[in-house]
Amino acid sequence: MTIRVGVGGWTYEPWRGVFYPEGLAQKRELEYAAQQLTAIEINATYYGRQKSQSWRNWAAAVPAGFVCSLKASRYCTQRKLLAESGDSIRMFLEQGFTELGDKLGPINWQLADKKKFDREDFARFLDLIPGEQDGVKLRHALEVRDESFADPAFLDLARARNMAVIFADAEEFPRIEEQTADFTYARLQHSVEEIETGYDAAALDEWAKQAKVWAKGGRDVFVYFISGAKLRNPAAARALIERLK
């Protein structure tokens, strides 16, 4: 089993002097983060295309075994009709992230808040998402944010395509625990600033146990500390990594 743990993004000014050492050059922050964590969810891709050289630089900055997940472009996922996002999906896929090679993690297709489940529209949307790009196999995870997706029809669509439904530990979003793919993708969003590690020891112990349950049978697991008290998320990730050793 392989359990990778990380945070969302790596450029965050309040981390400087807390997570990043004082005086560390900004251009070396990804390199440093990759030495402390085992994965990162790149969120810049949600807002726009990245340059080919950026992907090559990022691939060179992280060690073997480290994984970069991506957030799909908002132009693909923040639509009234998802089935009409074909051109945006193509542009997102062709930006060069396959330069990451085996350091490429799953792609997070995060839908708009309160986007309702429409089986026909959603099935057509999923049919637009390929299983590979530039000869590189892709893994896809679906982050839904409305209770209407707690529907067996949605789970069947995801399972048929080996797409994971993201486990969201957040009160405002549905908590769907069904495993629909050969990997698990979790986003934990309850860190608090008053605790140096974001979560207390008991909570971290429980998440370590849960990650091991998800990993049974050789399943890859990706756990990201997102939102909440963002200042504390790197410490939470490191504390969980220590418990999993």
C-alpha positions as a Python dict, from the first residue, in 0.01 Angstrom:
ca = {
    (1, 'M'): (0, 0, 0),
    (2, 'T'): (107, 359, -62),
    (3, 'I'): (-39, 639, 148),
    (4, 'R'): (64, 990, 46),
    (5, 'V'): (-8, 1293, 260),
    (6, 'G'): (16, 1661, 178),
    (7, 'V'): (-146, 2001, 153),
    (8, 'G'): (-305, 2224, -108),
    (9, 'G'): (-48, 2437, -289),
    (10, 'W'): (290, 2542, -157),
    (11, 'T'): (299, 2922, -201),
    (12, 'Y'): (141, 3076, 109),
    (13, 'E'): (309, 3372, 276),
    (14, 'P'): (207, 3285, 638),
    (15, 'W'): (395, 2954, 605),
    (16, 'R'): (723, 3145, 575),
    (17, 'G'): (897, 3130, 909),
    (18, 'V'): (645, 2869, 1034),
    (19, 'F'): (669, 2582, 787),
    (20, 'Y'): (942, 2723, 564),
    (21, 'P'): (1268, 2824, 733),
    (22, 'E'): (1343, 3193, 759),
    (23, 'G'): (1534, 3312, 456),
    (24, 'L'): (1442, 3022, 228),
    (25, 'A'): (1419, 3150, -131),
    (26, 'Q'): (1063, 3136, -263),
    (27, 'K'): (1178, 2945, -572),
    (28, 'R'): (1295, 2664, -342),
    (29, 'E'): (972, 2629, -145),
    (30, 'L'): (839, 2339, -352),
    (31, 'E'): (1170, 2158, -316),
    (32, 'Y'): (1156, 2205, 62),
    (33, 'A'): (788, 2106, 88),
    (34, 'A'): (857, 1789, -111),
    (35, 'Q'): (1124, 1691, 143),
    (36, 'Q'): (875, 1726, 430),
    (37, 'L'): (558, 1585, 272),
    (38, 'T'): (477, 1306, 27),
    (39, 'A'): (222, 1483, -196),
    (40, 'I'): (84, 1823, -291),
    (41, 'E'): (-243, 1920, -456),
    (42, 'I'): (-162, 2188, -714),
    (43, 'N'): (-447, 2441, -713),
    (44, 'A'): (-303, 2695, -959),
    (45, 'T'): (-443, 2476, -1238),
    (46, 'Y'): (-794, 2557, -1116),
    (47, 'Y'): (-743, 2922, -1208),
    (48, 'G'): (-547, 2897, -1532),
    (49, 'R'): (-309, 2710, -1761),
    (50, 'Q'): (50, 2668, -1651),
    (51, 'K'): (355, 2696, -1877),
    (52, 'S'): (529, 2384, -2006),
    (53, 'Q'): (854, 2500, -1844),
    (54, 'S'): (678, 2526, -1508),
    (55, 'W'): (581, 2159, -1526),
    (56, 'R'): (937, 2061, -1609),
    (57, 'N'): (1070, 2273, -1322),
    (58, 'W'): (823, 2125, -1077),
    (59, 'A'): (899, 1769, -1186),
    (60, 'A'): (1270, 1836, -1128),
    (61, 'A'): (1208, 1993, -785),
    (62, 'V'): (1039, 1693, -624),
    (63, 'P'): (1197, 1354, -549),
    (64, 'A'): (1105, 1015, -687),
    (65, 'G'): (792, 882, -520),
    (66, 'F'): (649, 1228, -456),
    (67, 'V'): (313, 1296, -622),
    (68, 'C'): (145, 1613, -746),
    (69, 'S'): (-232, 1597, -774),
    (70, 'L'): (-405, 1870, -977),
    (71, 'K'): (-729, 2061, -954),
    (72, 'A'): (-904, 2067, -1289),
    (73, 'S'): (-976, 2406, -1441),
    (74, 'R'): (-1282, 2588, -1310),
    (75, 'Y'): (-1378, 2648, -1673),
    (76, 'C'): (-1440, 2274, -1695),
    (77, 'T'): (-1632, 2225, -1372),
    (78, 'Q'): (-1810, 2549, -1281),
    (79, 'R'): (-2081, 2528, -1546),
    (80, 'K'): (-2456, 2504, -1561),
    (81, 'L'): (-2424, 2227, -1821),
    (82, 'L'): (-2115, 2016, -1758),
    (83, 'A'): (-2163, 1831, -2086),
    (84, 'E'): (-2070, 2152, -2271),
    (85, 'S'): (-1719, 2169, -2126),
    (86, 'G'): (-1543, 1968, -2397),
    (87, 'D'): (-1326, 2252, -2530),
    (88, 'S'): (-1225, 2359, -2179),
    (89, 'I'): (-1136, 2002, -2084),
    (90, 'R'): (-918, 1972, -2396),
    (91, 'M'): (-736, 2297, -2315),
    (92, 'F'): (-680, 2187, -1956),
    (93, 'L'): (-544, 1848, -2061),
    (94, 'E'): (-309, 1991, -2324),
    (95, 'Q'): (-119, 2232, -2098),
    (96, 'G'): (173, 1994, -2040),
    (97, 'F'): (125, 1845, -1694),
    (98, 'T'): (219, 1503, -1832),
    (99, 'E'): (579, 1629, -1798),
    (100, 'L'): (537, 1512, -1438),
    (101, 'G'): (539, 1150, -1557),
    (102, 'D'): (508, 907, -1264),
    (103, 'K'): (493, 1206, -1026),
    (104, 'L'): (147, 1291, -1159),
    (105, 'G'): (-126, 1214, -910),
    (106, 'P'): (-504, 1212, -955),
    (107, 'I'): (-691, 1507, -1104),
    (108, 'N'): (-953, 1659, -877),
    (109, 'W'): (-1266, 1762, -1069),
    (110, 'Q'): (-1424, 1992, -810),
    (111, 'L'): (-1782, 2086, -893),
    (112, 'A'): (-1950, 2410, -797),
    (113, 'D'): (-2113, 2441, -456),
    (114, 'K'): (-2481, 2340, -475),
    (115, 'K'): (-2439, 2194, -824),
    (116, 'K'): (-2722, 1939, -843),
    (117, 'F'): (-2684, 1587, -978),
    (118, 'D'): (-2832, 1546, -1324),
    (119, 'R'): (-2758, 1194, -1442),
    (120, 'E'): (-2768, 1259, -1817),
    (121, 'D'): (-2558, 1577, -1800),
    (122, 'F'): (-2307, 1424, -1560),
    (123, 'A'): (-2268, 1103, -1762),
    (124, 'R'): (-2196, 1307, -2075),
    (125, 'F'): (-1944, 1515, -1879),
    (126, 'L'): (-1760, 1206, -1755),
    (127, 'D'): (-1748, 1070, -2109),
    (128, 'L'): (-1543, 1379, -2206),
    (129, 'I'): (-1268, 1293, -1955),
    (130, 'P'): (-1009, 1055, -2104),
    (131, 'G'): (-815, 780, -1930),
    (132, 'E'): (-481, 898, -2066),
    (133, 'Q'): (-307, 1201, -2210),
    (134, 'D'): (14, 1206, -2414),
    (135, 'G'): (53, 836, -2340),
    (136, 'V'): (38, 894, -1963),
    (137, 'K'): (-234, 716, -1767),
    (138, 'L'): (-467, 953, -1581),
    (139, 'R'): (-656, 899, -1256),
    (140, 'H'): (-962, 1108, -1182),
    (141, 'A'): (-1135, 1205, -858),
    (142, 'L'): (-1475, 1373, -833),
    (143, 'E'): (-1540, 1635, -564),
    (144, 'V'): (-1914, 1692, -541),
    (145, 'R'): (-2063, 1955, -314),
    (146, 'D'): (-2434, 1890, -299),
    (147, 'E'): (-2634, 1620, -118),
    (148, 'S'): (-2811, 1529, -444),
    (149, 'F'): (-2498, 1331, -536),
    (150, 'A'): (-2563, 1085, -253),
    (151, 'D'): (-2739, 883, -519),
    (152, 'P'): (-2663, 525, -630),
    (153, 'A'): (-2682, 642, -993),
    (154, 'F'): (-2392, 882, -936),
    (155, 'L'): (-2186, 616, -763),
    (156, 'D'): (-2251, 374, -1048),
    (157, 'L'): (-2130, 630, -1303),
    (158, 'A'): (-1808, 688, -1106),
    (159, 'R'): (-1749, 317, -1047),
    (160, 'A'): (-1795, 229, -1413),
    (161, 'R'): (-1511, 469, -1501),
    (162, 'N'): (-1284, 388, -1204),
    (163, 'M'): (-1317, 746, -1079),
    (164, 'A'): (-1289, 807, -706),
    (165, 'V'): (-1548, 1008, -518),
    (166, 'I'): (-1351, 1242, -295),
    (167, 'F'): (-1404, 1192, 77),
    (168, 'A'): (-1462, 1543, 211),
    (169, 'D'): (-1429, 1595, 584),
    (170, 'A'): (-1620, 1923, 585),
    (171, 'E'): (-1953, 2005, 746),
    (172, 'E'): (-2086, 2204, 452),
    (173, 'F'): (-2035, 1929, 192),
    (174, 'P'): (-2169, 1573, 162),
    (175, 'R'): (-1951, 1308, 322),
    (176, 'I'): (-1959, 1020, 73),
    (177, 'E'): (-1759, 722, 194),
    (178, 'E'): (-1829, 484, -95),
    (179, 'Q'): (-1516, 353, -268),
    (180, 'T'): (-1568, 370, -645),
    (181, 'A'): (-1211, 340, -775),
    (182, 'D'): (-886, 154, -710),
    (183, 'F'): (-755, 451, -509),
    (184, 'T'): (-888, 681, -236),
    (185, 'Y'): (-872, 1060, -230),
    (186, 'A'): (-951, 1247, 93),
    (187, 'R'): (-955, 1619, 172),
    (188, 'L'): (-952, 1698, 546),
    (189, 'Q'): (-1076, 2047, 630),
    (190, 'H'): (-1108, 2076, 1007),
    (191, 'S'): (-765, 2195, 1122),
    (192, 'V'): (-768, 2463, 1392),
    (193, 'E'): (-508, 2732, 1458),
    (194, 'E'): (-505, 2684, 1837),
    (195, 'I'): (-338, 2342, 1797),
    (196, 'E'): (17, 2349, 1659),
    (197, 'T'): (-45, 2035, 1454),
    (198, 'G'): (-389, 2150, 1339),
    (199, 'Y'): (-556, 1842, 1487),
    (200, 'D'): (-509, 1698, 1833),
    (201, 'A'): (-322, 1370, 1882),
    (202, 'A'): (-638, 1161, 1914),
    (203, 'A'): (-780, 1293, 1586),
    (204, 'L'): (-452, 1233, 1403),
    (205, 'D'): (-439, 879, 1542),
    (206, 'E'): (-788, 816, 1404),
    (207, 'W'): (-701, 954, 1060),
    (208, 'A'): (-392, 732, 1052),
    (209, 'K'): (-611, 430, 1126),
    (210, 'Q'): (-861, 534, 861),
    (211, 'A'): (-589, 583, 600),
    (212, 'K'): (-464, 230, 667),
    (213, 'V'): (-817, 93, 628),
    (214, 'W'): (-850, 270, 294),
    (215, 'A'): (-514, 126, 185),
    (216, 'K'): (-606, -238, 247),
    (217, 'G'): (-563, -458, -56),
    (218, 'G'): (-292, -239, -206),
    (219, 'R'): (-509, 65, -275),
    (220, 'D'): (-322, 396, -321),
    (221, 'V'): (-442, 664, -79),
    (222, 'F'): (-404, 1041, -111),
    (223, 'V'): (-482, 1255, 196),
    (224, 'Y'): (-469, 1633, 175),
    (225, 'F'): (-513, 1884, 456),
    (226, 'I'): (-708, 2165, 292),
    (227, 'S'): (-871, 2485, 418),
    (228, 'G'): (-954, 2503, 787),
    (229, 'A'): (-662, 2672, 963),
    (230, 'K'): (-436, 2673, 658),
    (231, 'L'): (-140, 2792, 866),
    (232, 'R'): (-140, 2458, 1048),
    (233, 'N'): (-195, 2222, 756),
    (234, 'P'): (172, 2142, 683),
    (235, 'A'): (224, 2049, 1048),
    (236, 'A'): (-90, 1832, 1037),
    (237, 'A'): (39, 1655, 727),
    (238, 'R'): (380, 1592, 882),
    (239, 'A'): (223, 1462, 1202),
    (240, 'L'): (8, 1217, 1005),
    (241, 'I'): (308, 1103, 799),
    (242, 'E'): (495, 1027, 1124),
    (243, 'R'): (204, 814, 1246),
    (244, 'L'): (199, 616, 923),
    (245, 'K'): (568, 523, 931),
}
